[in-house]
Amino acid sequence: MPAPLQTIRRSLLVLSAALSSLALTAPVALAAPSPTPTPSATPTATPTATASPGSTATPGSSATPTATPPANMSSVGGSRLGMAGTQVNLAAGVPVLPQDVTARSWIVSDAESGAVLASHNAHWRLPPASTLKMLFADTVLPKFPRTTEHKVVASDLAGMGAGSSVVPIKEGESYTVRDLWLGVFLRSGNDAVHVLAHMNGGVDKTVADMNTHAQDLQALDTRVVTPDGYDEPGQVSSAYDLTLFARSGLQKKDFREYCSTVSVKFPGETTKVKGKSVRGTFDIRNTNRLLSGDSDVSVYPGIAGVKNGNTTNAGATFTGVAERNGKVLLVTVMNPEKDEHNEVYKEAAKILDWGFQADGKVQPVGELVAPKNVPQTSAQPGATASGEAGGDTAAKPSASSAASAAEEDGSSGVGIALAVVGGLLVLLAGGVFLVNRRWPLPELVRRRPRP
């Protein structure tokens, strides 16, 4: 190809990238103001006042959640994600969505590129139950080496809600940090959460840390009141935000290990046997039924985590990650209306099946945004030597560093969009075309053994 034609072709490609970045970045940034939620007597899905388009609605004050989503929800990730009802781009060759999904909210997305394949009330703010523990783990897990030992005292276990799920953790016994995290992920132990929260400086500090981290992840639908997900007035999240928590957590080696463990022997109580102290063990098994199976649910092929939950206000909630033929998908399902055993897992499996069938055929309806603190020149957070606070794969080039600077400075959506376009125009002058929006997951997710 003659040199002048090559230059023209390269220029057209870069201009196209600039326009695409403007279209993708501006709506996301403009639709993501920092929310100022107000406490309410009981969390509800419908706001008492109509929110302006693109804003984040605050919880209302009705006694129980309604079955109707708010008219206006956050549009972080794309305007269609803020719309009520099912969002999908059906076209020739795209399979029809399963008709018997009854969840109030759900979302299925590509875990690496962040493309949202389909959703239903993705930003509906609902009680999250124990799926909120994903945010707890993503916030606190990097702070303590897994081998650190902690002797449990009475104050560590204080303040848990009545009827909380427990491992159980025993006062006076010592546990490693790894033990405690396995208790969090496998048994959804609120007692293990409270011990780790006290190690982190207390429940109040941990809640504050979680709220700050949620903002960093651009999970603007979320308001944390308790670190364990126990029902509390005003505690809400969304299917979109829970997916962000899972995606961020899965970049961490220890998070992947804990959320994908099916069963383990857990330290029990110390007793005297013939004058010697002997520490017993007992088996704990993951309550994620797509990972461990049940009488009416098979282990899902390629499943690799992540977290389930169930409370009175939240109903059943679940976020899962699975791989098939090199594609890694994330699914979140919140509060199925069909009252059947393990219904949340059955619906999650149907949505995942559709996602894998639709891969390469369906056009996305939005995207999972990257955390604010992830440099746009890097494909994922930086790894640490332990792998606890970062991924294992090598970073790949991404979008312009000008966008990163604008985001870190808290610039408006227009400013960020202009920064992206400006950066690409600089690349144009140099004849370079390099845009990579991917945030790859470590290979360990793909290497999970199939059932």
Helices and strands as residue ranges (DSSP letters): H 3-30, G 79-82, E 86-87, E 103-110, E 115-120, G 129-132, H 133-140, G 141-143, E 149-151, G 154-157, E 174-176, H 177-187, H 190-199, H 203-216, H 239-249, H 253-260, E 263-273, E 276-285, H 289-292, E 303-311, E 315-324, E 327-336, H 343-358, E 366-367, H 401-408, H 413-429, G 443-445
